[in-house]
Amino acid sequence: MDAAGVAQAALKHAIERSVAGTRVYEVTSSTDEFINKATAHFYAKKKDVLKGIGFPTCCSLNGLVGHVAPMPDHKVVIEDGDLVKIDLGVHIDGYLAVVAHTFVVGATAENPATGKKADLVIAAHKAAQLAGRLIATSSSSSITEALAAVAADFKVTPVLGVLSHNISRFLIDGENVILNAAGPEHKGTDFTATPGQVFALDVVLSSGDGKPCRSDERTTIYKRTAATPSLKLNAARHLRGEADKLHKHFPFSLNAIQVRNSLLGVGECERSGVLEPFPVLSEKRDHLVAQTKLTVLIMPNGMPRIITGLHVDEAAYKSEFKVTSNEFKAALMTKADGKAPKVKAEKAAAAAAAAAPEATA
């Protein structure tokens, strides 16, 4: 098992625990613990090899966009019918795999989710799977347009400000960026992926206008920046020191801070730019948000290989909408396993066979 395998297992662990009556904190804390235990045996004899959480487990309900990794005093309980988004990342020696999945608590083939909940779950899944297939051959702007087209088919909206990055060893946010939604203030430099690259494809869709605002939920996820200003509080200096030692490369949850008094320095570290916050955003009242995130490799042969992400049982989600583009429907029917289509192999074999007599003549 590698980082992707641990991420997949951790996601399943989180989903199994996301049942009615369970606190959100119990889901996130137990899944982070699962990741740390599952990665502990990798390079066990090499104490200097970093491994474990590449992005803290988040469990964001209904209209919350993401980044809900609460502290122990968080009291929110999952209820039947909640739209749940699980988001997490795992790294081993800096090699990262991320994944996110959305589901409705209690939805089954016998008791399917309907309405906007079903529309969002299916649309986010289809859009992400489509992007995972297009990324090897299409420009980044074309992928953004494809996400918008699938969202429009399901009468939902891509959320502004969400970005998909290329990732590499100890890097979660590379310079190649795919926009989840384009807008006047959200523009990127167009590019086409190349063999050998790895991408964290993040698709987030909303039943509202896709322009979320900061919520009342406490920000608990931060990332160490390159800034090294002088800090006044001892707690801030201790927090920066622990971040430099244990969380230098990837985002971390305040739950992971070992010296608890250091948390008194969070405000100064954020204000001084030492820590970059990942705030919890929320859609407008009564609107919902779904997320699907995949890790995709571009293989040496130029084909995409999706290595994280779960299947959605469409029998448990009854949407009245579907993907309408014949091109996109055809793409979704192809495999994303990194292998060249058989038809190409057959043509190559036929061409080789035709050339053989000429070579021996």
Secondary structure, 3 states (H helix, E strand, C coil): CCHHHHHHHHHHHHHHHCCCCCEHHHHHHHHHHHHHHHHCCCCCCCCCCCEEEEEEEEEEECCECCCCCCCCCCCCECCCCCEEEEEEEEEECCEEEEEEEEEECCCCCCCCECHHHHHHHHHHHHHHHHHHHHCCCCEHHHHHHHHHHHHHHCCCEECCCCEEEEEECCECCCCCEEECCCECCECCCCCECCCCCEEEEEEEEECCCCCCEECCCCCCEEEECCCCCCCCCHHHHHHHHHHHHHCCCCCEEHHHCCCHHHHHHHHHHHHCCCEEECCCEECCCCCCEEEEEEEEEECCCCCEEECCCCCCCHHHECCCCCCCCHHHHHHHCCCCECCCCHHHHHHHHHHHHHHHHHHHC
